[in-house]
């Protein structure tokens, strides 16, 4: 198998996870386990490890489980990225420690936070008006320090004995508008995380679709590939287009035999979910795609088509996929889609929190035997 961005990950401390080792990643990696085993936390750890110095990525990861309209204080989601164990053997019990290996040069991510309270405003603060009923001369929040080690290139290979460390520090305030920079320092790899509800925000889908089209080479016809996927779900789909609906907003319209030009938000969740997956993979070519609950919104009748497309697109655009699932139907559909090359598939059963048993890796052949031949439970 060709070099993949990530071959292993060790989560020493992150959220509620401690000393979780995941080795020998494949092209498509499925995480299964009971509720609260930490499957989504593994995806969050991967997202931060792939873009450790991207402050906006930290915010998206921190707030990924929040409803967008929630009134949660800004600092709370950030704090709970960090372990809050009562007991820990590490010298900094509320710090993040993640290690990894692969074609991506990232090797270690460390982060810690402390709370601050400042009095007196400065010119920069005055540009960001305080929330109502908040003393403009008092600012409270947390300060996060991130360290990222990455291997240096020696000839055509990475030399892990030669590591370089990058550092960023940023503040998150509860009573000020937080504006994070968009520039990102190395190490970083193109990464996208699809949550169980991302497809409901059609603006996200428009952004990924536009980005994928911008990356299209002269030999590719990405739009036709997406249309082929959508027609597997609804044969009456004729065409799609991106239409400006405001000065700074766009929307996707589907040309449909029965309804004419129809905005994407008028379609069902399954259709929008399939479109989002199809649009996102090319937008992170040579990178990593994270999917939480891969079966979300997809009827069992279209699982095979969508997951077969996922396999094809991930291989074509050289994207490594990590996905969680609670669904045996989804596991079976993934196995069927990789039936001709099961070496590109791996499953990981995560132990229950507090268990001394480590994560169990299952290769594609093993998954096929226990599921399609014996029908055994693997969750």
N, C-alpha and C positions, 0 to 999 in steps of 0.2 A: 504494500500500500504506500502511496506517495506520502511525503511529509505533510502532516496536518498541523494547523496552528497550535493545537493543544494535544499532548499525549498523556498527561497526568495532572492531577490537582490534589493538593493536600490542604485541607482547611483545618488549621490548628485551632483557630478561634474566629468565629463569625456568627452573629446573631445567637441562635441557640445551639450551634454546632461546635463540637470539640473533637479534634483528632480524627477527622473523616478523611480517608485516603481513597482516591479514585484513580485507578491505573489503567493503562492500555486503552485509551479512547479510540473509537472508530469514527467513520464518517457520520453515522447516525447513532446517537446515544440516547437510550430511554431510561428514565429514572422512575422506579416504582417503589411503593412502600405505603405504610398505613398513614392515616391523617396525622399531621404534626410530626412526621418523621424528618422533615427538613428538605423536601424536594424543591420547593420554590426557593428556599434559602440557598441551595446549591446553585440555582440559576442566577440569583443575585450576586453570589460570590464570583461566579464566572464573569458576569457583566462588569464588576469592579476590577477584576484581575486583568481583563482585556483592555480596559481604558482607565488605569488607576489615577492618572493626572487630569482627567476630564471632570471638572467640577460640576458641569451640567449633568454628567452621567451619575455622579453621586446623588444629585437631587432627584433625578428620575428614578434611580434605584430605591432611594429612601422612601419616596412618596408613591411607589408603584402599587402598593396595597391600599392606598387611600382613595376614597371617592373624591373626584376633582373638586366638588363643592364643599368638602368637609372643612370645618372650622378648626381643625387640629392645629395647635401651635406649631410654627415652622420647625422648631428645633426637635420636637418629639420624634418624628420619623427618623431623623438623623441619629439620635441617641440610641434607638433600638436597632440600628445596624451593628452596634457594638455589643459584645457579650455583657450580660448583666448577672453572671454567675455569682452565687454567694461564696463558692469555693473554687479556686483555680491554682494550678501549680506554676503558672507562668508569672514572671515578675510584674507584668502589667495586666491585671486580670480583666480590665475593661478595654483592651486594645484588640485590633484586628490583625491576624497573622494568616496569610494565604501564600502558598508556594505552588509553582507550576513548572512544567517543562513542555517543550515542543518546538515547532518551527517559529512560533512567535517568541521573540527574545525575552519576554517577561519571565522573571524567575521568582520574585518575592514582592509581596505587598504588605506593608505595615502601616497601621493608622491608629491614632489615639485622639481623644478629645478632652478638653477641659472647659468648664463654664466660666463666663466672664460677665462683669457688670461695669459699665463705663458711665461716667458723668461728664457733662459738658459736650456741646455739639461742635462740629467743625464744618467747614464749607461743604465737604462731600456729603455729610449727613443731611444738610439743609436741602440738598437737591432731591432727597427721597423723603417725602412727607411722612410723619409718623401715623400710626393707626389712631383712630379717634380715642379720646380720653387717655392718651399716653403722654407722659411727660417728655417733651422733645429733647430735654437735656439728659435723659437717662436711657441707656441702651443695654439690654441684657441678651445673652445668647450663649452659643458655644463656639469654640475655636477648634478646628480640626487640622491635624498635621498628618500628611501622607508622605510616606517614603516608598519609592518603587525601584527595585534593583532589576537590571536587565543585562543579559550576556552580550558581550561585544563580538563583532564578526572578526574572525581571523582567517583571511583568505576567503574560501567559500563556505566555511563552517563557523558555528558559534563556539567560542571559547568560554566555557562556564567558569574557568578559573579567573577570568578577567571580567569583573562586574562593575557597572557604573550605577550610581544611585542618583535619582532625581527626587526633588522634594517640592511639595506645594503646601501652603498654609492658607486656609480661608475661614471666614467667620459666617455664621448663620445667626441672624437676630430675629427675635420674636416680635419686636415692635418697630421694625423698619422693613421697607421693601428690599428684598434681596435680589441683586442683579449679578449673575455669574458670567464670567467671560466665555466666549465661544471658541477661542483658540485652544488647541490641545498640544501638549508637548509629548515627545516619545517617552516611553513605549506606548503605542496605541494600535489597535486593530479595529477595522470596521466591524461593528457589533450591533445587533438589534434584538430587543426582547419583546415578544408578543405575549401579552397577558391574556387571561380568559375573556377579557372584555375590551381589548384594544380595538377590535373590528367595529365596535359601536361608535368609535370616534372617527368619522369618515375623513377628517382632515389629515389624520395620521396616514391613512391609506393613500390619499392623494399625494402626500409628501414622498412616501416610499416609491410610489409609481413614477412620479416625476424624476426622482433621483435615479431610478433604474433606467429610465429612458435616456437620461443624460449620459449614463455610462455605457450605453449601447455601442458596440463596434459596428463598422460598416457591413460586416458579414452577418450581423444578427438582426432578427426581426422580433423583438421582445413582445411587442403588442400582440402579434399573432400567437405567440406562445401563451400569453395570458388568456386570450380569447379561446384557445383550444381547451384550457383548463375550465373556463366558465361554461363552455358548451357541454362539457361532460356532466355538469350539474343541471343546466337548462339549455336544451338544444335550440331554443328560440332566440338566443343571444346572437346578434349580428355584428356589432361593433362596439367599441368604447372610445371615449374621448375625455380629455381634461379641459374643463371650461372655467374661465374666470367668472366668479360670482361676486366679486367685490374688488376693491383696489389691492388688497393683499391676500385674498382668499381664492381658492379654486375648489372645484368639485368634479367628481367623476360621473359621467353620464353613460348609460348603457343604451345602445340602439337595439330595441327589442321588437320582435315581430308582432306581439300582441298589444304592447303598451307604448310603442314609439320611443322617442328619446326620454329616458327615465333616469332620475338621479339615483345614485347608488344607495342613498339612505332609504329609498322606497322598497328595497329588496329585503329578503329575510336574513337572519343572522348567519345561516350556513353559507349563503351565497357571498356575503360580505367577508366572512372568515376565510373562505377559499381565495377570494381576490386578494386579501391582505397577505396571506402566505405566499401567493404567486408573485406579488409585487415586491415583497421584502427580500426574497432570496437573491435576485440579481443586484439589489441595491447594496448588499454586503458581500459582493463577490470577493473571493480569497479571504473571507473573514469568518465570523461566527454568528449563527442564528440560534436564539434561545426561545423556546415555545413552552409556555406554561399551560398544561392541560391541552395536549395536542388535539384531543377529540372534541373540544368545546364547540358547541353550536353545529357540529357536523352530524347529520343523520347517518346511521350505519350504512345506508344504501350508497352513500357517496364516499365513505371512508377510503375504500380501495383506490378510487380514482384520484382523490386528493393526495393520498400518501404515496401513490406511485409517481405522481407528478413531483412531489417533494423529493423523492429519491432521484429522479431524473434531473431536476433543476439543481439540486445540491451538488451532483457530480459535474454537471455542465459548467456551473459557475464557481466550482471549487469552494463550496461553503460547508463548514462543519456544523452539524445540528445537534443541539442538546434539548431534549424535551421531557416533560413530565407527563404522566398519565395515570388515571385510575381505572381505565377501561381495558378489559381483556379484548374487546372487539378492535380497539385501536392497536394493541400489541399484535394481534393476529394479522391485521391489515398491513402493518409494517413488515412483518415476517414474509407475507406473501409478496410484497413489492420487492423484497431483496432476495427472493428465492433463488435467483441465478447467481448471486454473489453475496452470500451471507457473511463473508469476511468483513463487509463494510458496516455491519450492524453489531451493536453491543447493548446489553441491558444491565442495569445496576439496581439491586434491591437494597434500599437504605434501611438500616436497623432502626428500631424504635428509640426515641430519645432516652439516654441513660443506659442503653444496652452496651455491654462490653464486646459484643459481636460486631465486626467491621462490615463494611459494604460488600455485598457479594456480586462479583462480575459474572455475567452470562454471555457467552459469545453467540453469534447468530445460529450456528448449528445446534447448540444446546437449546436455545429458545424454540427452534423449530421442532425439536424432538419432544420437549415437554408440553408445548402448546398444541401444535397441529397434529401430532401423532398420538399423544397421550391425554391431551386436554387437561393438564394439571394446572392448579392455581399457582401463580408466581408473584402475586401482589402481597 
